[in-house]
Structures are given as C-alpha cells and as structure tokens.
Amino acid sequence: YANGAYLSRQAQKQLQEQHGISSKLIDLRWLAPLPEAQLKEQLIGVEKILIVDECRRTGSLSEQILSWISENCELRPRVSRLTAEDCFIPIGKSWQYLLPTKDSIVDAAIKLQSQD
C-alpha cells in the first residue's frame, strides 16, 4: 500500500530483469477493512510472500496482514516482512536509513526466494 506499492513495482521490474525472479504485486488499495475476499483470491497457490510496510515493525499493518494470512490461507506460505525500524522516525534525510527502499525490497525478495 502507499509508497510501498510504488517502490515494490520498481523492485518487481528489477527482480525480473536482473535476477529472473517473477512476482505478483498485490496493492491493497485500502486498509480498513482489509479487502479479505480479494486478498484470499490473489494468494491462492502462492508459496512465498514478502510484505512491504513503511510502518514500524511493532504494531504495524504488516502484523495484521501476517495474522490474517496465518488464519485464512489453507496452504502455509513462507512469509517475510520488510518494515521500518522500531524507532522514532526523524525528519530530514534520516528516513532513508529507516524505511524500506527499492533496493531493500529487492534484497529481501532475493533472500526469501533463496530460502527453501
């Protein structure tokens, strides 16, 4: 969702072109309530999921999505999260050291893909 979808779209292209990793991007479009029926349909047969969330790791939407996947997906996909660090997010240029970036999404996807 939000900037995470935008950055993930950029990372998706790089993953395919440079690493031969194909992926499906699911943009939640809205967060409350989660579009559960659409999400469940999109996750049929998916074996690995990378959740990209700009919020902090603790208490973030990615925790809700992770719980929902655990409770609602018949197959148990391998799930990984890429989130902002648990800290105060300062203003200025410091955000770039704390929030997900296109490169950190690519790195996390490659790591997830290599885990079998």
C-alpha positions, 0 to 999 in steps of 0.5 A: 500500500502507499509508497510501498506499492510504488517502490515494490513495482520498481523492485518487481521490474528489477527482480525480473530483469536482473535476477529472473525472479517473477512476482505478483504485486498485490496493492491493497488499495485500502486498509480498513477493512482489509479487502479479505475476499480479494486478498484470499483470491490473489494468494491462492497457490502462492508459496512465498510472500514478502510484505512491504510496510513503511510502518514500524515493525511493532504494531504495524499493518504488516502484523495484521496482514501476517495474522490474517494470512496465518488464519485464512490461507489453507496452504502455509506460505513462507512469509517475510516482512520488510518494515521500518525500524522500531524507532522514532522516525526523524525528519530530514534525510534520516528516513532513508536509513529507516524505511524500506527502499527499492533496493531493500525490497529487492534484497529481501525478495532475493533472500526469501526466494533463496530460502527453501 
